[in-house]
Amino acid sequence: MLQTIMGKARRAIDDYAMIDDGDKIAIGLSGGKDSLTLLHSLYYLKKYYPKKFDIMAITIHPGSETFDTTKLEELCKKLDIEYIVYHSDISKVVFDIRNEKNPCSLCANMRRGMLNSIAIEHGCTKIALAHHSDDVIETFLMSIFLNGKIHTFSPITYLSRSDIKVIRPFIYVSEKEIRHVAKALEYPIMGKCCPRDGYTKREYIKNLIRTISLDIPKVRTNIMGAIMRSDIPGWKK
């Protein structure tokens, strides 16, 4: 089943020219099923992909006591992948100092900024994130419902300030496919440590889509098709 995911990832990489010869790609490794599957996919893909590239993994430690990177360190050592754990105070800032009612945006922005800086420090030309097709759809609907805009993140994003590109090889891969692979291959998935996990706007949208799909089974496929045919920046092949 990992081969199926790798096939879809390669198609996305080719469709949007995500990888160039000589790239060093930093994988944002959170310890969840998505990023662990991305790590394995790019690890195996680099062995036969026609364009030569290298990978490393970066984990942003939020500063919470329950966040343990031991198994991630062991995995990267086993695969001989360069691995950096950056210890931050994100948890303290978001929950103690700022006491954010909707912490996801601030947390994501802080993590993204730190990840970008570390990737640049280690000579990376690309950053790979494990956003999958369900993330694309959820972000699209959140933008419409909460902000009144037709928008979602693009397959590849150029960050002009840092002169680095963010790629998302899993845009054709569903969360269900990732879940099955991660379970079958027994990835060392880290337990959830965010106190707001399961109580976010994204979780609400996720449940809404799940409910709609009971009556309209192809709702995810249809929304994804609409996004790919739209004028949303970055989605035109």
LOZA-321097 format. One line per 5 residues: number of its first residue (from 1); their letters; for each residue x, y, z of C-alpha. Coordinates in Angstrom, 1 decimal, padded with zeros to 4 digits, m for minus. Example, Ala and Ser with C-alpha at 12.3 -4.5 7.8 and 13.67 -1.06 7.14 Angstrom:
! LOZA-321097
1) as) 012.3/m004.5/007.8; 013.7/m001.1/007.1
END
This chain:
! LOZA-321097
1) mlqti) 000.0/000.0/000.0; 002.9/002.4/000.6; 003.7/001.9/m003.1; 000.3/003.3/m004.0; 001.0/006.4/m001.9
6) mgkar) 004.4/006.8/m003.4; 002.9/006.5/m006.9; 000.5/009.3/m006.1; 003.2/011.4/m004.5; 005.5/011.0/m007.5
11) raidd) 002.6/012.0/m009.8; 002.1/015.2/m007.8; 005.8/015.9/m007.7; 006.0/015.5/m011.5; 002.8/017.4/m012.2
16) yamid) 004.0/020.5/m010.2; 007.8/020.1/m010.7; 008.3/019.9/m007.0; 011.8/018.5/m007.0; 015.0/019.6/m008.9
21) dgdki) 018.3/018.0/m009.3; 020.5/018.6/m006.3; 017.7/019.6/m003.9; 018.1/019.1/m000.2; 014.6/018.7/001.2
26) aigls) 013.7/019.3/004.9; 010.8/017.1/005.9; 008.7/018.6/008.7; 008.4/015.6/011.0; 005.7/016.1/013.7
31) ggkds) 005.6/012.5/014.7; 002.1/011.9/013.4; 001.0/009.4/010.8; 001.1/011.9/007.9; 004.7/013.1/008.4
36) ltllh) 006.0/009.6/009.1; 004.5/008.3/005.9; 006.0/011.3/004.0; 009.4/010.5/005.5; 009.3/006.9/004.4
41) slyyl) 007.9/007.8/000.9; 010.6/010.3/000.1; 013.3/008.0/001.7; 012.4/005.3/m000.8; 011.6/007.6/m003.7
46) kkyyp) 015.1/009.1/m003.6; 016.6/005.7/m004.3; 015.2/005.6/m007.9; 013.8/009.1/m008.8; 015.6/010.4/m011.9
51) kkfdi) 016.4/013.7/m010.2; 018.9/013.3/m007.4; 018.0/014.8/m004.1; 018.7/014.4/m000.4; 016.5/014.6/002.6
56) maiti) 016.7/015.5/006.3; 014.0/015.7/009.0; 013.2/018.5/011.4; 011.0/018.4/014.4; 009.8/021.5/016.2
61) hpgse) 009.5/020.5/019.9; 006.6/022.6/021.3; 008.0/022.5/024.8; 005.3/020.3/026.4; 006.4/017.6/028.8
66) tfdtt) 004.5/014.8/027.0; 006.3/015.5/023.6; 008.9/012.7/023.3; 011.0/012.4/020.2; 012.9/009.3/021.3
71) kleel) 011.3/007.0/018.7; 011.7/009.5/016.0; 015.4/009.8/016.7; 015.7/006.1/016.6; 013.9/005.8/013.3
76) ckkld) 016.0/008.5/011.6; 019.2/006.9/012.9; 018.0/003.5/011.5; 017.3/005.1/008.1; 020.5/007.2/008.3
81) ieyiv) 018.5/010.4/007.8; 019.9/013.6/009.2; 017.6/014.7/012.1; 017.2/017.9/014.0; 015.0/018.5/017.0
86) yhsdi) 014.5/022.2/017.8; 013.3/022.9/021.3; 010.9/025.8/021.4; 008.5/027.5/023.9; 005.5/027.4/021.6
91) skvvf) 003.3/025.7/024.1; 004.1/028.2/026.8; 003.5/031.2/024.5; 000.3/029.9/023.0; m001.4/028.5/026.1
96) dirne) 000.2/030.3/029.1; 001.3/033.7/028.0; m001.2/034.4/025.2; m004.0/032.0/026.4; m005.3/031.8/022.9
101) knpcs) m008.9/030.8/022.5; m008.2/029.7/018.9; m004.5/028.6/019.2; m004.0/026.7/015.9; m003.2/029.7/013.8
106) lcanm) m000.6/031.1/016.1; 000.9/027.7/016.8; 001.2/026.9/013.0; 002.7/030.3/012.3; 005.4/029.9/015.0
111) rrgml) 006.2/026.3/013.9; 006.4/027.3/010.3; 008.8/030.2/011.0; 011.1/028.0/013.0; 011.0/025.2/010.5
116) nsiai) 011.9/027.6/007.7; 014.8/029.1/009.6; 016.3/025.7/010.5; 015.9/024.4/007.0; 017.8/027.4/005.6
121) ehgct) 020.5/027.1/008.3; 021.1/023.5/007.1; 021.3/024.3/003.4; 017.9/023.1/002.4; 016.3/024.3/m000.9
126) kiala) 012.9/022.8/m000.2; 010.6/022.0/002.7; 008.3/019.1/002.4; 005.0/019.1/004.4; 002.6/016.1/004.7
131) hhsdd) m000.6/018.0/003.8; m002.9/015.5/002.1; m006.0/015.9/000.0; m008.3/016.0/003.0; m006.3/018.9/004.3
136) vietf) m006.6/020.7/001.0; m010.4/020.3/001.1; m010.8/021.2/004.7; m008.7/024.4/004.3; m010.8/025.3/001.2
141) lmsif) m014.0/025.0/003.2; m012.6/026.8/006.2; m011.6/029.7/004.0; m015.1/029.9/002.6; m017.1/029.5/005.8
146) lngki) m014.8/031.5/008.2; m013.2/034.1/006.0; m015.5/034.4/003.0; m012.7/033.7/000.5; m012.2/031.0/m002.1
151) htfsp) m008.7/029.8/m001.2; m006.6/026.9/m000.1; m002.8/026.2/000.1; m001.1/025.4/m003.2; 001.0/022.3/m004.1
156) ityls) 004.2/024.3/m004.1; 004.7/027.7/m002.5; 007.7/030.0/m003.0; 008.7/031.9/000.2; 010.4/035.0/m001.3
161) rsdik) 011.7/036.3/002.1; 013.7/033.2/002.7; 014.2/032.1/m000.9; 012.9/028.6/m000.2; 010.0/026.5/m001.6
166) virpf) 007.5/024.5/000.3; 006.3/021.4/m001.4; 003.3/019.1/m000.6; 003.8/015.8/m002.3; 000.7/014.2/m000.7
171) iyvse) m002.0/016.5/m002.3; m003.3/013.4/m004.3; m003.2/011.1/m001.2; m006.2/010.7/001.2; m005.9/010.6/004.9
176) keirh) m007.6/007.2/004.8; m004.8/005.8/002.7; m002.2/007.2/005.0; m003.9/005.8/008.1; m004.0/002.3/006.6
181) vakal) m000.3/002.4/005.7; 000.8/003.8/009.0; m001.1/001.1/010.9; m000.1/m001.7/008.6; 003.6/m000.8/008.7
186) eypim) 003.5/000.0/012.5; 005.0/003.4/012.3; 006.1/004.9/015.7; 003.3/007.4/015.8; 003.6/009.9/018.6
191) gkccp) 000.7/010.3/020.9; m001.3/013.6/020.7; m000.1/016.2/023.2; m002.1/019.3/022.2; m004.7/020.1/024.8
196) rdgyt) m007.0/021.5/022.1; m006.8/018.5/019.8; m010.2/017.4/018.6; m011.8/020.7/019.6; m010.7/022.9/016.7
201) kreyi) m012.5/024.6/013.7; m010.7/022.1/011.4; m012.0/019.2/013.4; m015.5/020.6/013.0; m015.1/020.9/009.2
206) knlir) m013.6/017.4/009.1; m016.7/016.0/010.9; m019.0/018.0/008.6; m017.5/016.5/005.5; m017.7/013.0/007.0
211) tisld) m021.4/013.6/007.6; m022.1/014.9/004.1; m020.2/012.0/002.6; m022.8/009.6/004.0; m025.3/011.1/001.6
216) ipkvr) m022.9/012.2/m001.1; m020.1/009.6/m001.3; m018.1/011.5/m003.9; m018.1/014.8/m002.1; m014.3/014.8/m001.4
221) tnimg) m013.5/013.8/m005.0; m015.9/016.5/m006.3; m014.5/019.3/m004.1; m010.9/018.3/m005.0; m011.8/018.4/m008.7
226) aimrs) m013.4/021.8/m008.3; m010.2/023.1/m006.7; m008.0/021.7/m009.4; m010.2/023.3/m012.1; m010.4/026.6/m010.3
231) dipgw) m008.3/029.8/m010.6; m006.9/029.4/m007.1; m003.2/030.4/m007.4; m000.8/027.5/m007.7; m003.2/024.8/m008.9
236) kk) m002.9/025.3/m012.6; m000.5/022.6/m014.0
END
